[in-house]
Amino acid sequence: METKRKMLLWTLLLCVSLSVLGQLEESQFEDEVDLDLKDFNLDIAPRRVPRQLKTILSKETKPHIQELSIKTTIISRYAFTAVYCAMINRHTAATEGVFQFQIPADAYVSNFTMIIGGRVYQSEVRPKQKRVKQENGKPKNKQEGDASPEPEVEVFRMAANIPGRNRAVFLLTYEELLQRRLGRYEHVTSLRPLQLVSRLSLDVTIVDHSPITDLEVLPLRNGKSNTAGSTGTGSKTPAKPELPITTMIKNEKNVCKITFSPNIVQQAKITTNGNLGDFVIRYDVQRDMGIGDIQVLNGHFVHYFAPKDLPVVPKNVVFVIDTSASMLGTKIKQTKDALFTILRDLRPGDRFNFISFSNRIKVWQPNSLVPVTPNNIRDAKKFIYLLIPTGGTNINGAIQTGSSLLRDYLQGPDASPNSVSLIIFLTDGRPTVGEIQSTAILGNTRSAVQEKFCIFTIGIGNDVDYRLLERMALDNCGMMRRINEEADASAMLKGFYDEIGTPLLSDIRINYTEDSVQYVTQQLFTNYFNGSEIVIAGKLTNQSAESLHVQVTASNNDKSIVLETDVPLRHRQLETEKHVKAATAAMASGTRTVGSGVAQGIGAAMGSIAEDFVERVWGFLSVKEGLRSRLRSQTSKERDHHIQQATNLSLTYHFLTPLTNMVVEKPEVLADGTMAPAPTVLPASEEAASPANELPGDPDDRKPQKPDRMLSSQTSSLRNTIGKAERRPAKKSITISKTSADGDPHFVVEFPLSKLTVCFNINGEPGHVLRLVSDHKYSGVTVNGKLIGAPAPPGSHKQQRTYFSSITIVVDRPRRAYIEVTPKKVILDGRDRMILPCHSTVTVDSGELSVAIVGKSNVTVTIGGNISFVILLHQYKNPAPYQRDHLGFYIGNSKGLSHNCHGLLGQFLYEEVGLAELPADGDVKPSQVLKVKDRSVPVVKKSRRIYSGTQSVDCWFARNNAAKLIDGQYEDYLMSHMFDTGDWPHGTNRV
């Protein structure tokens, strides 16, 4: 999964482009900061800037945003967004800069990085600690600025001191799966920098397997009426809305590009406070009848199912409306307007009723649901019109009454057996009358509903127990919708009803070939509504299988529907790869000239993450499902299980969720406005050397570093900590061999019988998966390593370097299991699936597998007692642009590997080699050759540093990518994916 590597890649690729954006030259500043516009780095000539705008800029006291660049790529409805914000502090003294960005409520932040004073401050996602409760039940030790996102948190905020005459760069990435509502996907980007920006750009690229249709860009949308999970589709829009100024659209069959880049003058014409509004894009894709769209990539699949042109299923609906005193005024008026409109949209086959509740509960038509007739519609309108808000809020009584009414109807003779039944419940407050305990209300509701119908809940305003409404909906196959206080409740109520007002299918079940898939997300759905979409994702257990059988069963009115097909997996994989390549190409092109290096860096990073988009869809859906299951849990044991699963997935994909915190170190700025010196870290050569063949490790009693102090901040989703230089305690050691692949990567092979050590380099390409050890047929063990690229440091003869970002150990005996190691986490999938952080010291035994982690140092994997591998963790606290967190791979014990073992390292385990000297020939000096399997390999004497640089080893170096030294050539060691256990293509290793 190597998710943390992906997240770092966002940052570090950008860092290359940002090397020119570090500390400002002194010459850029004047002693006095007045109307000099050169510090603002505008896109337009100063003479074209109006006087009023110059006045606004000159009065700015907070750091000025020189550039705000937002780049989104939507691949098959999954959106990756990267936000780049560069601020300048034009003053001599240090000034606080505030980065603030509004993200969609359903999205997850996946990375945050600051670059200040030329140093990189990378965020880390950690599990959220359980809150400690006081005697009165209230949590204590709650820090202002705790990184605890609530379900409706939308504003990401981070404040940091920017040294005098310096720039700060903030990088934020987030991901979301677009939901289809009313036949459209809607993507919203908030453009609210709260000041005029020198260079503002938004680039959105949509790439889909299916042709893109009904593309629409709306006028900039202001207010919060559509930011809390609403669709905004309830309000009417012009047939051809006017595009926001400078908007450009390039729409091809499967690729669409939208750009928006107003200069500072054009921004000021919209607003001078920087609150431009939401940039809204709506679109759909062409879809065929049948099983839906299934995409396959790197061992994962995602299935989009959205049937169309089906007969509408009749519905039985009870509207339960809050008429307590707090609904007085605009709320009740807008609610009535929406209900009048909804009444007009009821279909002849529907049945309906209304209930109002406050202290008292009133039923419009007691003991019955009535058909849709002109007289009933007229009488219902009269009932709605006469609703008068008064009294308290009896939520429990209202739900019990509505449930009893609907349940009795369904047991009667008039009920259609294949109709869809639901309650639409609306309130603006908390329970104040009758039963007021949420747990009791939820239990009573479940008992009353008896899984016979669904409850859809709507909350209006800020004084609503949204957790209660969400749990009530989740427990009873419904959805919850939130309407903000200042929103157009009438339009949003109508929009929500439109989403669920046209049921097409019920009791949908989607099955796949047994034993071909695992960890599949939700497969059973109570209803499918017109214009929506069902999305399922999972893992393929056998990536070499030719096809996957898919079956969909459902009910439509009085008919049963069965759809079946065999999906050709290899063909789908190639198709998915094709449109991922199109997405990466689109991301790399079409960027604006200003800041093009930054844009290209963003494009490259997003392209890298896009290669795993299907897996990330699966991770995203699995986390959402785990959070829903947590809320539905009936016991603490069940709840803890779902919390653990969702937390592990959040950590794996670096998602900031309600179960995780995002921690980032803040720069320390001195009183004179300059940066505090960086912590001194001794280079490897100055550290105490370890004994021969010993690997540095941390002692068991090492305690995790704690922050010196917590900063108060209004950050909605980050806890900000300041850490100082880490004191390294004495280290203990374990013994391993020199046979290894570490660094760039440098390979070292020890031949004990021949008393020789040989070394070579492999100049691979980023993304390549290399076969390190291949003994699948015999011991059942395979080790693969994936390369990540990095720019070469200044003065290097290389254009780029590569490192191992992820190492996977696959074991097939006695049962299939695997271990995946990245610099931040270890994934152990044996008897159970576990995700272990690399910053903690822990040992886990899982059958024949044992994993021992020494926090922030190394991971030892032992298989069956006679095979062991040690993986070094190379991590950087504040990495330079050319540095990458990476891994080193060492073979500890190879006794259990067979003589037929192969791979870049495995082929040498049981070999003997000899060294011969070629005599001088004329001016040519004597040279050395290595005799390996009847091959002569020219070698030269070199010295290599191993074990994190703590030891040097003299070795004979084979040039030219180990030509003649290794069997075959480099391409023979490339694997299709990290779990590929394919055999060596040229037979056994024995001659």
N, C-alpha and C positions, 0 to 999 in steps of 0.2 A: 504493500500500500504506500509505503514511503511518503506518507502525507506531509510530515514535517519538512522533508526535503523539498516538496513542492512549494510549501509556504515560504521557505527560505529562498527558493528560487525567484519567487515574486520580488522579494526585496533585493537580493543580491544582483540579479540582472539589472535592476534599476540602479543599483549603486554604481555600476560601471558607467551608466549614462550620467549619474549624478556627481561624478568626480569633479565636474566643472561647476557644480552648484554648492560647494562647501563654503568655506569662509570667504567673505568678500574682501577684495583688495582695498586697502586703505584709501587708494586713490579714487575709489568710487564715491567717497564721501567728502562733503565740505564741512568746515567747522560748524557752520550753521545749517540746519535743515529747514529750508523754507519752501519755495515753490519750484525747486529744482526737480524736474520730472524724470531725470535719468535714473534715479533710484527706483522708480516705479516700474521701469522696464516695460513700457507700454508698447502695444502693437502698432500704434499710430504716431504720426509726427506731433510733437508738442504744440505746434502752431494750430493744429486742428482740434485741440482740446478746448472746449468752451470755458470761459472764465469761471462760471459757477462750479464747474467740475473741478477746476484747479483749486478753488477755494475749499471744496469738500476734502480733497486729497491732502491739502496742506494742513488741515485741522486734525487729521488723523493722529491719535496718540498711541493706539495699539499697533502691533505689527501689521504690515500691509501684506495682503495675499497677492503675490506676484503672479502665481499660476495656480489654477484649479483645473485639473484634467481628469475627466471621468471616462473610463473606457469599459463598455459592457459587451460581452459576447454571449449570445443566447444560442446554445447548441441543443436542438431538439427540446425546446422549452426549458432547459436548465441554464440559468443565467449566472455568469461569472462577472463580477464588477470590481474594477480596481480604481481607487480614488488616489490621486496624487495632488498634494497641496504643498506649495512652496511659499513660505512667509519670510519677510525681511524685517529685521529690526533696524531701523534707520538711525536709532539714537545710540549714544555712547554707553548709557547705562543698560543693564540687563532689563528686559521687559517680558512679562508673561504673554505668551502666545496661546490662543485657544483654538484648537481644531475641533470643529463641530460638524457632524454630518448626520442627516436623517436617513435611516435605512428602512426598507419595508418591514412590516411587523413579522412576516413569515420568514424572513431571511436570517441566515446565520453569518456573523462575522467569522472569517477564517484566518485573518492575519492583521496585525497592526505593527507598524515599525516607525520609529522616529530616527531621523538623521540630523544631529545637531553638533555643530563644531567639528564636523568631519568624522564623528563617531556614530556607529549604528547601534540603536537600542531596539532589540527584537523582542516582541511579546512572546509569552509562553502561556498555554492553556493548562490549567490545573483543576483537579476535582474541587468542587466547593465543599468546604468543611461544614459539618452539621452545626446548626446554631445551638448555642448553650442557652437553656431557658432558666429564667429566674423563678422564684417561688410563685410570682403572680402569672406565670405562663408567658411573659413577654421575653423576646430574645434580648440578650445583653451582648456587649462587645460589638455592637453593630456600628461599623465605621461609616461615616458619611463618605460617599464615593465608593462604597462596596461594589464590586463588580458583579452584582447579582441581578441579571436581567429578568424582569417580569415579562409575562407573555405579550404585553402590549407596549413594551419599551421600544422606542423608535429612534431616539436621539443618542448618537454615540459622541461622547465629549471627552477631550483630553486637553489638559492645560500643562504647559511646560515653560520654564524660563529660557529665553533665547538670549545668549550673550550679546553684548553691545556690538553693533556693526557686524551682524552675522545673519545667516539664513538658517531656517529650520525647514526640514522636509518631513511631512507626515504621509504615510502610506497606509491605506486601509483597503482590505478586500473583503467582500462578502458574496454569498451564494444563495440562490433561491430557485425553487422549482415553480415555474409560473402555473397558476391554476386557470383552467378554462371555465369561464362563466358566461352564460348567455351566448355561447358560440364564439367567444373571443378570448384570446390571451391578452392580458394587459401588463405592460412593463412601465413602472413609474420610477423616475429619477428625480430626487429632490435637489433643486438648485436654490439653496438658501445660505450663501456664504456670509450673509449679514454685513457685507460691505461690497463696494465695487471692486472688481478683480481686474488686474492688468490683462491677464490672458486667461480666458475661460473657454473650455472646449468640452463638448460631450460627443462621444462616438459610440454608436450602438450598431453592432453587427448581428444580424439574425441569420443563422444557417440551419436548415432543416432538411431531413431526409425527403420530406414531401414538399411540393410546391407551396410557396407562401401566398396566401390570398387575403383579401379584405384589409390590406394594410392601411392604417390611418394614424396620423399624428395630430393630436388635439392642440388647441391653443393652450398656452401656459395656464395651469390650474392652481389657483391660490386657495388659502384656507386649509383647515384640517378635515374638511368634510369627507375626504376619501382616503384618509391615511391610517385608519385603524382597522384594517381588514375589510373595508367595504370595497365594492367594485366600482362604485361611481357610475354604474351603468343605468342606474335608475333615472338619472337626469337626462333630459333630451339634449342632443348636440346637433348642430347644423349638419345638413347633408354633406356639405363640403366646407369643413371648418378651415379658418385661416391659419396657415402654418406660422409658428413662431419665427421671428425675424432671423435671417441667415440660415434657416433650416434647409438642408439639402437631402434628397432621398434618391438613392440609386437602387432600384428594385429589379433583380433578375429572378430567374425561376426559383431557385433554391437558396439564394443569398440576397440579403437586403442590407444596405448600409444607410444609416441616418446620422447626420452630423448637425451640430448646433454650436456656433462659435461667435457670439456677439462680442464686438470690442467694447471697451469701457464706455464709450459714448453711447453706443446702442443699448448697453445695459442701463445707463442712466435714464434713457428715454422710457424704459419699462418701469424702473423704480430706482431711487437713489439710496435705498436702505439695504440693497443686496438681497432682498427677499423676492427672488424672481418667480418662484412657484414650482410646481411639478411639471416635468416634461413627460408627457404620457404617450405611449405607443400602444396601439391595439392591432391585433392581426389574428388570422387563423391559418390553418394549413389544409390543403386538399386531402381528403380522406376517402377511402373506398369502403364499401360494405364488406363485412366479414370479420375476421378475428382481430383486426387492428394492426398496429405498427409495432413490430418487435425489433429491437436493435441489440447487437451483441458486440462486446469489446472486452478483450483481456480477461476472459473468464467470468464476466458478469453480463446480465441481460436486463433490459427495461422494456416493459410492455405497455403501450398506450392503447386504451380501448375506449372508443367514443362512437357508438353506432348511431345511425341517423335514419330518417324516413321510416320510423316505426309508429304504429298507432298509439295514441295517447291512452294511458291507463287512467281510469276514473279514480278520484281521490275522495277520501272522507276527512274533512279538516275541521278542527275546533280552534277558534281564535280565543285566546285567554288574555284579556287586556287589563292592565293596571289602571285603576281610576282613583288612586290615592291622592291626597291633597297636593303632593309634590308634582303631580302631572299638570297642575293648573297652568293655563297660559299657552305658550307656543307648543309645548310638548303634546298636549291633548289635541290642539288644533291640527298639528301636522299628522298625528296618528289618525285622526278622523279622516283627513283628506286622503291618506294612503288607503284606509279601509274602504272608502267609497270607490276608489279606483280599482281595488282588488275585487270588490263585488262585481264590477262590470266584466272582469276577466274570468270569473268562474264558468266552467263548461256545463252543458246540460246534464252530463252523466255524474257530476260531482254531488256530494252531500256536505252540508256545512252547518255550523252553529256558532254562537258567540257567548262568551262569558266575560263579565266585568267583575273586578274584585278590588276592594279596599278593606275596611272593617267587615263589610258585608259582601256576600258573593251573589251576583245576579246571573241567572241563566236566561237567555233570550227565549229559547224554545225548550222547556224542561222535558227531560226523558226522551229526546229524539234528535236526530240529525235530519234536516229537511232537504228536499231536492231543490235544484236551481230552477225556480219559476219566476215570472215577473212579479207576482204578488209577494213571494218570499223575499225577493231582492228589495222590494219597496219597504216591507216591514223591517227588514234588517237595517236598512238605511235610517229608518226612524229610530230604532233602538240605539244605533251609533250616535245619531245626532243629539239624543237626549242624555248621553253620558255626561255626568257632572263629577269632577274630581273632589273627593272629600275623604277624610279619615286616614287610617293607617294602611299597612301592607300585609295581607294575609296570603303569602306565597304558597304555603303548604295546603291551605284549604282550597285555593284556586286550582292547584294542580290535581288534588284529589277529586274535586268536582269534575274537572274536564276529563280526567282519565276514566272516571266511573261512567260519564256520559258516553264516551267513545267506546269503551269496553262493552257496555250494555248494547249499544247499537250493533257492534260487530257480532254479538251473539244472537241477534234477532233475525227475522226472516227477510228483511229488506237489504241486508248487507251483501255486496258482491264479494265472492270468495277471492277474487284476484285484484281487488282494488287496493290502493295504497292509502294507509291511514296515518294521520299526523296531527300533532298539536303544535300551534304556533303561539308561543308564550312571550309576552312583552311586559317589561317592568322598568322603572327608573330608580328603584330603591332596594333596600335590604328588608328582610322579614322583620316586622315589628308587632304583628298580631298573631295569636295562635302559636303554633310551633315555630320557634326562631332559631333552633340549633341546626346548622347546615347538615350535619351527619344524619340527624333524624329525618330531615326533609328528604334527603337523597334516598335513605332507606325506604321511607314511605312511598316515594315516587316509583322506585323499582318494583315494590310490591303491587302498586296500583297498575302499572303499565303491563307487567307480566310478559314483556317482550312481544306484545301484540301490535305495537305501533311505535312511532318515533316522535321525539319532542325536539323542536327547534326553538332556541331561546334567543331573545333580543334584549340587550340592555341599552338604555339611553342615559347618557350623562356620566357624571363622575362619582355618584354615591351609590353605585351598584356593586353587589357582591358578584363580580365576574367569575370568580373561582367556582362559586355555587352554580351559576348558569352554565359554565363550561362543563362541569362534571355532570350536571343534569342532562345536558345534550349528549355527552359522550357515553354516559351509562345507557342511553336510550336511543342509540343509532342516529342521532341528529347532529346539528351544527349550532354553534353559538356565533352571533354577530354583535359587534360593539358599535354603537353610534355615539360620537362625541357630542358634548353639550352644545357646541355651536354649529353642528352639522345640520344639513337639510334632512331632517328625519323622515319627512314624507317621501322624498325621492329614494332614500336609502331603504326604507321599509318596503316600498314598492319593488325596488330592485332585488331585495332579498326574496320577496315572494316570487318574483319572476324566475329566480334560480330554481326554486323547489316546486313551482306551480305546475310543471308539466312532466310528470313521471312517465318514463317510457318502459322501464324494466323493473322487476322486483326479484329478490332472492337470487342475485347474481353470484355464481361460483366459477372461479377460473382455476383450472387444474393443469399441471404440466406432467410430463413423463415421470413416473415414480422412480426415485433414486437418481434422477438426472439433475435435480436442482436441490439447493439447500438455502437456508436462511432467507426464504422468500417472504416478502412483506405481505400485508393483508390481501387475502384471496377471496374472502366472502364479503359481499356488500348487500345491504338491505334493499337499497333503491338506486336506480340510475335516472337522473333528471336530464331533460333535454338541454343541450348546450354545455354540459359539463364533460368530465373526462375521468376515467379510472386509470390510475397508474400503478403498476406493480413492478418490483425489481427483485432480483435475487442473484445467487451465485450458481454457476454451472459446476457440477461435480466432475464431469468428464469433458474437458475442453476439446478432445479429439473426436467426440461423437459427431456423427454426420447430421443428425436432425433432432429436433425437440418437438414432441407431440403436445399440442395445446388444445384444450377443450374448454368452451364457455357454455354454461347452462344458465338459463334465466326464464322468468315468466313474463309474458306480455299479455295483459288482459286475461283472456281465457285460453291462451296458447302457451305451450312450453317450447322454448327455443334452445336448440343445441347447435353450436358452431364448433367445428373441429378442423384442424389442419396440422401438417408436419412442416415445421419451420427449418429450412436448410441453414444450419448454423454457420458453416464456412462462408456461404454466399452472403449471409447477413453481416458477418464480421467484416468481409471485404467492402460491403456497401457502407457500413458504419465508418470504417477507416477512411473511406473516400470522402465522406462529408466532414469528418474531423479534419482532414487535410485541407479541405476547402475553407473550414473555419480558421485554421492556423494561417493559411495564406491571406485570408481577409484581414486577420488581426495584424499581420505584419505589414500590410499595405494600407494606403489611404490615410496615413497620418499627416497631420499638419506640419508645415515646415518649422514653425517655432516650437522649440522643445522636441524636435523629431527624435533625438537620441533617447529621451525619456519615453516617448511614445513607442519607439521600437523596443525598448527594454520591457515595457508593459506588454506589448504584443507578444514578444518571445516568451515571457513568463506565462501569460495566459494560454499560449499555445501549448506549453508543456503540460499545464494542468488539464487542458482540454483532452489530452490523450487518454485520460482516465475518467472522462465525464460520466460514463455509464456506472462505474463503481461509485463515484461520488453521488450520483442520483440514488443509488442503493443506500449509501451511508446516510444521506439526507432524509430519505423516507424512513429508514430504520430508526433514526433518532426521534423523528416526529411520532412514530408509532410507539416507541418506548415511553415517551412523555405522556401520550394519551393513556397507555396501559397503566402507568403510574397513578394517574388520576382515577382510573376505574378500579384500582386494586381494592379488595375487600379485607385483606389482612396485611399486617405489617410485614410479614415474611414475603408475601407476594409483591408488595410495594418495594421492598428493599431489592428484590431480584430485578425488577424492571428498572429501578434507579441505577443499579450497578451496570446493567447492560447498556442503557442509554448513556451513562457516563463514559464507559469504555469506548463506545463508538464516537462520542464527542471528542475524546482525547485523540483517538485514531485519526480523525479527519480535521482536528484542530478547530472544531466548531465552538463558538461561544454560545452556550445554551443555558437554560435555567439551572443546570446541574454543574456548570463549570464557571471558573473565574479566569479572566485574562490578566496576567501580571506583566508589567513592564517596568524596567528600571528607568529612573528619571536622571537626566544629567544634573550635576551639581555645579552651580554657578557661584563664583566668589563675589564678595562685596563690590569689587571694582568692575564687575560686569564681565569678567573673563571666565572661561571654563576652568574648573578644577583639574589638576593634572590627572591623567589616566592612571589607574592602579598599575603598579609595577609588577609584571609577571616574569619570573626568571626564564630565560630560554632553556631548552632541553639540555644543552651542553653544560649549563651551570648547576643543574640539579644534581643531587647526590646520585652517583652511578649505582645501579643494582648489580648484584652478582651475575655471573654469566648464566644465560638461558633462563633468566627470571624476569617476570613481568610485573611492573608496578601495580600495586593495588591499594585500595583504601582500607584502613582498619575497620573492624566491625563496630567500634565504639565511636566512629565519626558521626557528628551530629550535623543535621542540615543547617545551612546558613540561614539566619533570620534577618529580616530587614531591620535596620537601625531605628527607623521610625516610619510611621504611616503618615501619608499626606492627606489632609482633608481636601476633597474635591467634589464637584457635583457630577462627576463622571457617571453616566448611567450604566456603563458596562465594563469598566476597568478599575481594578485596584492598583493604585500607583505606589510602588515601593522604591526606596533609595537603598542601594546596597553598596558596600565598600569592598576594597580588595579582599579576596578570600585568602585566609591563612591556611596553608597546606600543612597538615600534620604529617608525622612520619608515616611511611608506607610499608605495608607488608608485601609479600611476593608469592607467586606460584611459579612452578617450573613448566616451561614449554619448549618446543623446538624452534629452530630458526626458519623452518619452511613456512613461507608466508607470502601474502600479497598486501602491501600496505602503501600508503602515500599515493603516488601519482599515476598508476600504481606501479610500484617497484616489487618485482617478484624475487624471492630468495629461496633456493632449494638446497637443503643440507643432505649430503650423501655420506652417512656415517661409515659405511663399509669402505668407501673409497677415501675417507678423510678429506673430502673436498666440499667446498660450498660454491654454488653457481648462482648468478643473478642475471636478470634480464628485465626489460621494460616492455609493457604492452601499451601502444599508442592507440587506444580505442576511441570510439565516438560516443558522445553523450547519449544516453538512452539505450545503448547496447547492453545486453545481458550476457555475461561470460560464464562458461562452464568451468568451474574451479575444481570440483571433485565429482566424478561420475562413476558410481558403483551400484547403480540401480538394480542390475540383474543379480548381483551376488549378495552384498550386505544390505541392499535396499536403501543406500544413502546417496543423496545428490546435494551438491552445494552450488548455488548460482549467485553471482554478484552483479548488481546493476550500476552502471557508470553515470556520474553526473559531471557536467562540464563546468569549467571555471576559467576566467581569463588568466593569462600568465602574468606574474608579477613584473614590475618595471625592470628592464634590462635582461629579461629572459629570452633565450633564442626560440622558445616555443610560442605559437600563436594562442594555444589553449592547453589547459591541463585537465585530466580526468581523475576522478576519485570514485571509490565505492560508496554509494549513498544507501544501499540496501543489500543485505545478504540473506538469502533464504536457504534453509536446510530442510530438505524433504526426506522423510523416513517412511518406508513402505512396510516395515516388519516390526512387530507382529501385526500392527494395524497402521493405516496411513495417518501420518501426522506431519505438521510442518512448524517450523519456527522462522519467523521473519524478524530481522534485527535492523533497526535504523538508529541513528545517533540519539534519538529521543525516547524510543519505546521498543519493547520486545513483544511480539504477538506469538503466543503459543496456542496452537490449535491441535490438541491431542484428545484426551478424554473430554475435556471441556475447553472452551475458548476463553483465553485470558489475555489481557493486555497489561503489561507491566511497564511502569515508567523507568527510564534509565537513570534517573537522579536518585533513586532509592536503592538500598542494599537489601536483596531478597533472594531466597532460594525456593524453587518450585520443582517438585517431582511429579511427573505425569506418566505413569507406566514406565516404559523403557527410556523415557526422555527425562533429563534433568537440566534445569536452567538455573545458573547462579549469576546474579548481577551484583557487581561491586559498583555502588553508585558513582556515576560520572567517570568511570574508569574502564571497566571491561565486562564482557559477558562470556561465561563459559557454558558450552553446551556439551553434555555427556550423553552418549547413546549406548545403552546396553553394557556399560562398564568398561568397554574396550575401545571405544572411539570417543575422542573429545576434540572440540574446536574452541579456540579462544578468539573473541572479537574485541578489538580495542575500540574505544569510543573517543574520537577526536572532535572536541567541541570548542567553539570560540565564543567568548562572552560578548565581545564587540568586534565582529569580523571585519577585516578589510575587504575591499571589493573583490579581491582575487582569492579570498579564503572561503572554504565551504566546510561545514560540519561533515565528517566522513568517517569511514570505518577501516580498520585494518584486520585482516584475516590470518590467523595462525593455526597450524595443525599441532594439537597437543599430543594426542595419542592416536596412532593409525593402525594399531594391531588388529582391529576388527575389520579393516578394509581389505578387500581381496587383492590378489596379485594381478587381477584384470582391471583394477581401478584405473580410471583415466581422468582427463581434465587437465587444465593448464598446470595444476600442481599435482594432481593425483597420479599422473603418468610416471612420475619420478620416484614414487615412494619405495619401490622395490628394485630400483635400478642400481647398477654399478657403473661408474664412469672412470675413464682414465685421462691423464693429461700427457700430451706429447709436445716436443719442441721441434718446430720446423727450422732447419739450419739456415744461416744467412745465405742470401743469393745476391752477389754483387753489392749494390748500395742498400739493398733491403735487409733490415736488421732481423735477427732471429725472432720468430713469433711462436705463440702457443696455440695449440688446438686441443679441443676436448673430444674424446671419443665416446659417442653415445649411440648405442644400437647400430653399430657399423657406420655411423655418420661422423664426419669430421667437422667440427664447429670452431671457427676462429674465435678466440677469446682474449681479453685483456684483463689485467689485474685492476680491481677497483675496491673501494671501501663503501659500505652502506651502513646507514644508521637504522636500527630497528628498535622495537619495544618503546615506542613514543620518544625516540631519540636518545634513550638512556644508554644505548650500547652500540658500538661499531663492530662490523663484521667484515673481514677481508673476503672477497669473492672473485670468481672468474666471470667476467661480464660478456654475455653474448649479444652482439649488436643486431640491428635490422629486425626489430620486433620478434626476436628469438628465432629467426629463420634457421632452419636445419636442427635447432635444438629441440623444438617441440615437434611432435608428429603433425603432419599436414600443415595447414596454414591458419592464419587468424580467423578466417571466415568459418572454419570448421568448428570453432568454439563458441559461435554465436547461438544463443537460444531464443526461441520465439517469445517466451515469457518467463517470469521468475519461478514458476512451478513446473517448468518443462523438465522431464526426466528422461528425455530421449537418449538413446545409446550413442556412443561414439560411432560416427558414420563409416569408419574404415575398419570395422572388426575389432578384435581384442587388442590389448596392449602388448601381448606377448609376441615375440618374433620367432 
